[in-house]
Amino acid sequence: MARLNFNRPADYVAAAREMADAGRPTLARLLAEEAADRTDNPADATRILNEFPGNSLRQED
């Protein structure tokens, strides 16, 4: 597997898939949300979030 640098949305998506495969859906969703936030294309962001369903668990001020 390629080294993840977490400077591209694809890195976050890859990590989210790894977490989903490892049975960690909450972490997968959080990584997917970060990927979606870093994606310029709204359609791509929607596609990413749809791949990892669930409610947002972010705790933001």
C-alpha positions as CSV (number, residue, x, y, z in Angstrom):
1,M,0.0,0.0,0.0
2,A,1.1,3.5,-0.8
3,R,2.2,5.7,2.1
4,L,-0.5,8.1,3.2
5,N,0.6,11.7,3.7
6,F,-2.8,13.2,4.6
7,N,-2.3,16.1,2.3
8,R,-4.9,15.0,-0.2
9,P,-8.6,14.0,0.2
10,A,-7.7,10.6,-1.3
11,D,-5.4,9.9,1.6
12,Y,-8.3,10.4,4.0
13,V,-10.6,8.3,1.9
14,A,-8.1,5.5,1.9
15,A,-7.7,5.7,5.6
16,A,-11.5,5.7,6.0
17,R,-11.7,2.5,4.0
18,E,-9.0,0.9,6.1
19,M,-10.9,1.8,9.3
20,A,-14.2,0.6,7.8
21,D,-12.6,-2.7,6.9
22,A,-11.1,-3.0,10.4
23,G,-14.6,-2.6,11.9
24,R,-14.2,1.0,13.1
25,P,-17.1,2.7,11.4
26,T,-17.0,5.8,13.6
27,L,-13.4,6.6,12.8
28,A,-14.1,5.8,9.2
29,R,-16.9,8.4,9.1
30,L,-14.8,11.0,10.7
31,L,-12.0,10.5,8.2
32,A,-14.6,10.6,5.4
33,E,-15.9,13.9,6.7
34,E,-12.4,15.3,6.7
35,A,-11.9,14.1,3.1
36,A,-15.2,15.7,2.0
37,D,-14.2,19.0,3.7
38,R,-10.9,18.9,1.7
39,T,-12.7,18.2,-1.6
40,D,-13.4,21.1,-3.9
41,N,-16.1,19.4,-5.9
42,P,-19.4,19.2,-4.0
43,A,-20.5,16.1,-6.0
44,D,-17.3,14.3,-4.9
45,A,-17.8,15.3,-1.3
46,T,-21.4,13.9,-1.4
47,R,-20.1,10.7,-3.0
48,I,-17.5,10.3,-0.2
49,L,-20.0,10.8,2.6
50,N,-22.5,8.4,1.0
51,E,-19.8,5.7,0.9
52,F,-19.5,6.0,4.7
53,P,-23.1,6.5,6.0
54,G,-23.9,7.8,9.4
55,N,-24.4,11.0,11.4
56,S,-21.6,13.4,12.0
57,L,-20.0,12.8,15.3
58,R,-17.8,15.9,15.2
59,Q,-17.7,18.1,18.2
60,E,-17.1,21.6,17.0
61,D,-17.7,24.9,18.7
